[in-house]
Amino acid sequence: MMAPNPLAPTFMEMVMSLGVPLALLCVLFYSVLRFAVWTPRGGPSLERIRKHALWTGVIAWAFSSLSAAGQAGISHYGQSTESMEPWGLIPWTALLTPVAAVLIIHTIGQATWPAPKSAKRKASLEFRRVRDYVEPALGWTVLGVFLVSAAVMPFVAAARSFGAIDRPAPGSVGLWTLGRVDGWAMAIALSSALVLLAAGTLLVMRLIASRRSLEALSPKQNNTLRVIGMNRLLRVSATVASGLSAIAGNYLVQPVPGSDVLSYTNWLGLVNMAVLVTMLFWKPPTLDPVSPFKSVPLAAAEQPSRESVAAAKLMDSTVVVLIPAMAAGVLLGLVVRPWLGSMGIVTATLACMVLAHLALEGVLKRNYSVRRHSGVGRTVTLTGALPRYTWAAFGLSAMGLAGAFVYASAVATGTTPLRWDGSPNPIAIYWVTSLLAAFILLAGAAAMWFVLTRPELNQVPAALDDTLRRRSLFRIARTVASCWFALAGLLLSMAGPPTSTNPLAPQFDPGALAALCFALSLMLLFLPARGYTPADFAPPAPVQSSNTSPSK
C-alpha cells in the first residue's frame, strides 16, 4: 500500500485555489458588463444588447484555454509515480478552472440583463423548449464533439503507467525520457471535467431558454437573442470538450522511455485545432439590422446628413487599420528585440495601434473638416472626455508599474535575470522599461493633443463631432493604460521569485500578480467605446431671427 504524499494538496486547498480565482474573475467580469458594456445612460438600445451578448461570449472564450493542463499526467525524472499518489501529477486547477469559468461567465451574462423599468409586466404564456433555440447543424456538431471526447476516456483508463528516466539508454535511437501516471487516474480527472462541462452546459441552456424576455425587444428579437446565447455557449463548450480530448491524446501517444520511436503525432490535437477554427468562424445570427451608424435605430431620429454617416463609418473602421498596424508593430519589435527584449514587441505593437487611431483622425481631418478654421477644436476637454474608470485604470497601471520597479529592485542580485531576452547589460531591464513606458505615454499624449486641436467637421452636428473626439481619446487612453499594465506584468515575470532563508514559509509568487496584470491589460485593450445616440446625429435647431420694423 502506498504511503500518502505529505506534499500533495488537500481537498480544501484545491477548493481555495479554484474558488478564489473564480471569485475574482466573476467580480471582474461583472464590473466590465456593469460599467463598460451595459451602462444605464440613455436606456436600453439594440446596440447595447448586442454588445452585452457579444462580450459575454468573448470573455468566456478568453478564459476557456486548457493550455496549462497540456502536460497532465506526464511525469519528469524525479517525479516517481511509485512513491507518490498519481493525483499529484494531475493539475486539477488547470483542468477545472476553464470549465467552471465558461459556465459561470455565461450564467452571469444571462443574469445581468437589465431589469424592466416599468412596474407592470406583460404576461406571457409562451412555452419554450431548449431545442427550439439550438441551430440543428451546430447542435449535432457539438454533440459529436462531446461523444468523441467521451469515447476516448476508456482508452485512457486502460493505459498503463511507466516511469521517467534520467537519460536515454545507450544505443537507443529515441530521445524520450518522460513517464506517465496510471490511466485510471487520468481518465477520472478528464471524465470529471467533461461531465461537469456537459451538465453545466445543459443547465445554462435551460437558463437561456427560460429567462424572461427583454421589454425593449420584440418577441422575434428575444427569440433571436436566445439563439445567439445558445450559439456562443455551445461553440465554447465544444472547444473545451475538444481540448480535453486533445489532452487525453497527448497522454496516450507518449512513447515509452528508451524505445526506438523517432516521432509521434497527437491526432486528437489536430482534431482539436480543426474544432477550434470551425467554432471560431461559426457566426451566430444577428438581431434586426440597425442604421449604418451603430446603436441608432432607423426610426429613432431624422435622416442624418451624408457627411455624418460617412464620418461615423470611418471612425468605426478601426479594425481595418489596427490589424496591419499590429502586424507592423510586431515586425518592428522583432527587429529591436536584441536590445529591448519582449517589452519592445509589446510596446511597438501598442504604439502602432496609437498611430493607427492618429491616422484615422488625420483622414477625418483631411476629408471632412472645415477648410478655413481658427486652429482650435470644439470645447471637448480631456477630463470630461474620458470616463472615470479610465482615470482609475491610469492610476492602477501607474501604481502597478511603480510596484513592479520596487519589487524588481528588491530582488535584484546584480546579474541579468534569466527571463530577460534583451540587452546583456544587467540594468537594461530597468532603463528599457522606463524608456518604453515614457515612449508610449508621449505617443499617447501627442495623439490626444492632435484629437483635441483638430478643427471642426464640415456639415456635421456639433454633438457628433464631440462624440467622435471622445471615442478617439478613449481608445488612445485605454491603449496607453493597457501597455503600462503589460509592462508591469513583464517586469514582474522577468524579475523572478524572491530569495528566502526559510523555504517552508509561504513565498510570494510574482507570476500570479503578473498574470493579473496581463489580464487587466487585455481587458482594457478591448473595452468598448461609448456608442452613438440619436442626439449625436440630430441637426442643430434653426436660429430664429427676430425682424422688427420700426414704428412709424
VEXVOFI-209431 format. One record per residue (C-alpha): x, y, z; residue in one letter. Coordinates in steps of 0.2 Angstrom, whole numbers, plus 5000, padded with zeros to 4 digits. Example, Ala and Ser with C-alpha at 12.3 -4.5 7.8 and 13.67 -1.06 7.14 Angstrom:
BEGIN
506249785039A/506849955036S/
# end
This chain:
BEGIN
500050005000M/500750174995M/501050305009A/500150465007P/501150605000N/501350745013P/501650874999L/500050834989A/498750964991P/497250935002T/495450954996F/495151125004M/496751184996E/496151134979M/494451224983V/495351384988M/496551384974S/495051364962L/493751464971G/494751624974V/495251654956P/493451614950L/492851744963A/494051874957L/493551834939L/491651854942C/491952024950V/493052074936L/491852014923F/490352094932Y/491252254933S/491652254914V/489752224910L/489152344923R/490252494920F/490952474902A/489752374892V/487952394899W/487852574905T/486152634911P/486452804902R/485152834888G/484152674892G/484252504883P/484552514865S/484852374852L/486652404850E/486952394869R/486052224870I/487152164855R/488752224864K/488152134880H/487951974871A/489551994862L/490652024877W/489851884886T/490551764873G/492151854871V/492651844889I/492051664891A/493151624876W/494651714883A/494551604899F/494251444891S/496051394887S/496751224893L/498551254888S/499051254907A/498451074908A/499351014892G/500550904901Q/499350824913A/499850654919G/501550674912I/503050654924S/504850704923H/506350624930Y/506250634949G/504350634950Q/504250444953S/502450384952T/502850244964E/503250354979S/501850474977M/499950464973E/499550494954P/498450634959W/499950744962G/500350744944L/498650794938I/498350984938P/496650994944W/496551184944T/497151194926A/495851064921L/494351134931L/494551324931T/494251344912P/492651234913V/491951324928A/492451494921A/491551464905V/489951414914L/490051554927I/490351684914I/488851634903H/487751624919T/488251794924I/487951854906G/486151794907Q/485851864924A/486452034921T/485152084908W/484352254913P/482852244924A/481252304917P/480952484922K/479052484922S/478152414937A/476952324926K/477452174916R/476652084901K/476051914905A/476751784893S/476051604890L/477451554878E/478151384880F/479951374877R/481051224874R/482951224874V/483051134857R/481951274849D/483451394851Y/484851274845V/485351284827E/485251104821P/486951094812A/487851174827L/486951064839G/487350904831W/489150954828T/489350994847V/488550834852L/489850744840G/491250834848V/490650784866F/490450604860L/492150584853V/492950654869S/491950534879A/492450394868A/494250424871V/494150404890M/494050214890P/495650204881F/496450324893V/495850214908A/496650064900A/498350144898A/499750084909R/500950194918S/502850204916F/504150294925G/505350434918A/507150404916I/508650524918D/509350504900R/509050384885P/509850214886A/511550194877P/511250144859G/509450194859S/508850294844V/507350384854G/507650534865L/506150514876W/506350524895T/504550564901L/503450454911G/501550454914R/500350414928V/499150274929D/497750284916G/496350264928W/496850414937A/496950524921M/495350454915A/494450504931I/495150684930A/494750714912L/493050624914S/492550734929S/492950894919A/491950834904L/490450784914V/490550954923L/490551034907L/489150944899A/488050954914A/488451144916G/488151174898T/486351094899L/485951194914L/486451364906V/485551314890M/483951294901R/484351464909L/484451544892I/482851464886A/481851504902S/482451684906R/481251824905R/481051924889S/481852094887L/480552234886E/481552334874A/481452194861L/480052124851S/479651934853P/480651894837K/482151984843Q/482051904860N/482051734852N/483551784841T/484451844856L/484151674864R/484851584848V/486351694849I/486651644868G/486551464863M/487651484849N/489051564859R/488851444873L/488951284863L/490451344852R/491551374868V/490951214876S/491351114861A/493151194861T/493451154879V/492750974876A/493950954861S/495351024872G/495050884885L/495150754871S/496750834865A/497550824882I/497050634883A/497850614866G/499450694872N/499450564886Y/499150414875L/500450454862V/501850474874Q/503250354869P/504050234882V/505750294888P/507150204879G/506050154865S/506650174847D/505150294842V/505850444832L/504250554832S/502450544836Y/500850644831T/499450694843N/498050664830W/496750724843L/497750884845G/497550914826L/495650874828V/495651004842N/496351134831M/495051094817A/493651114830V/494451274837L/494551354820V/492751294815T/491951364831M/492951524829L/492151564812F/490451494816W/489551654817K/487951674827P/486351754819P/486151944820T/484752044828L/483752164817D/484852274807P/485152454814V/485652604804S/487452624796P/487952724812F/487952604827K/486652604841S/485452724832V/483852644826P/483252704809L/481652774816A/482452854831A/482953014823A/482853114807E/483853064792Q/485653124795P/486753204783S/487853104772R/489453184779E/488853124797S/488652944792V/490252944782A/491253014797A/490452894809A/490852744797K/492652804795L/492952814814M/492152644816D/493352554804S/494752544817T/494952354814V/495352384796V/496852484801V/497352404818L/497752234811I/499052304799P/499652414812A/499852274825M/500752174812A/501952314808A/502252334827G/502652154829V/503952164815L/504752324822L/504852244839G/505752084832L/507052204824V/507352294841V/507252134852R/509152114854P/509152274864W/507352294871L/506852114873G/504952064873S/504552234880M/505052304864G/503752194854I/502352234866V/502652424866T/502952434847A/501352344844T/500352454855L/501252614849A/500752574831C/498952554837M/499052734844V/499752784827L/498352694819A/497052794829H/498052954825L/498052914806A/496152894806L/496053064814E/497153134800G/496053064787V/494553134796L/495353304796K/495853294778R/494153234771N/492853314782Y/493553464792S/493253644788V/494553724776R/494553884785R/494753874803H/495553964818S/496553804823G/495553774838V/494453624840G/492753614849R/492553634868T/493053454872V/494253434887T/495253284892L/494553274909T/492753274903G/493053164888A/493753014897L/492652914909P/493052894927R/493552714926Y/494852764913T/495752884925W/495652744938A/496452624926A/497852754923F/498152764942G/498152574944L/499352554930S/500552684936A/500552614953M/500752434946G/502252494936L/503052584951A/502752424962G/503552314949A/505052434949F/505152424968V/505052234968Y/506252214954A/507552324963S/507252224979A/507652054972V/509052114960A/510652024963T/511752124951G/511552004937T/510452004922T/508851904925P/508751734916L/507051784908R/507751944901W/508051924882D/508652094878G/510252194881S/511552094891P/511852254902N/511252204920P/510252364922I/509452354905A/507852284911I/507552444921Y/508052584909W/507252494895V/505552484905T/505652664909S/506152714892L/504652614884L/503452674897A/503852854894A/503852824875F/502052754875I/501552904886L/502253034875L/501552954859A/499852944868G/499953124873A/500453184856A/498953094848A/497753164861M/498453334858W/498053314839F/496253254843V/495953404854L/496553534842T/495853454827R/494753584818P/492853564817E/492053454804L/491053524790N/489153494789Q/489253384804V/488253414820P/489253484835A/488653344846A/489353214833L/491053304832D/491253304851D/490753114852T/492053074838L/493353164848R/492853074865R/492952904856R/494652934849S/495353004866L/494652854875F/495452724863R/497052814864I/497052824883A/496552634885R/497952584874T/499252684884V/498552614901A/498552434893S/500352454888C/500852504906W/499952354914F/500852244901A/502552314905L/502252294924A/501752114921G/503352084910L/504452164923L/503652054937L/503851894927S/505651934922M/506251984940A/505951804947G/505451754964P/506251824980P/507651734989T/507151675006S/508051595020T/506551495026N/505951385011P/504451315021L/503751485024A/502451555012P/503351634997Q/502751774987F/502351724969D/502651864956P/501951754942G/500151764949A/500251954950L/501051964933A/499551864926A/498351984934L/499252124925C/499152034909F/497352004911A/496952184915L/497952244900S/496952134889L/495352194897M/495752374895L/496352344877L/494652284872F/493552394882L/492152464870P/492052654867A/490352734871R/489152714856G/488252844847Y/486552914851T/485152984841P/485553154848A/487353144840D/486553144823F/485153274826A/485353434815P/485553594825P/483953684828A/483753834817P/484154004824V/482554114823Q/482954294818S/481854424825S/481454564812N/480654704820T/480154854809S/480255024816P/478655104822S/478055254812K/
# end
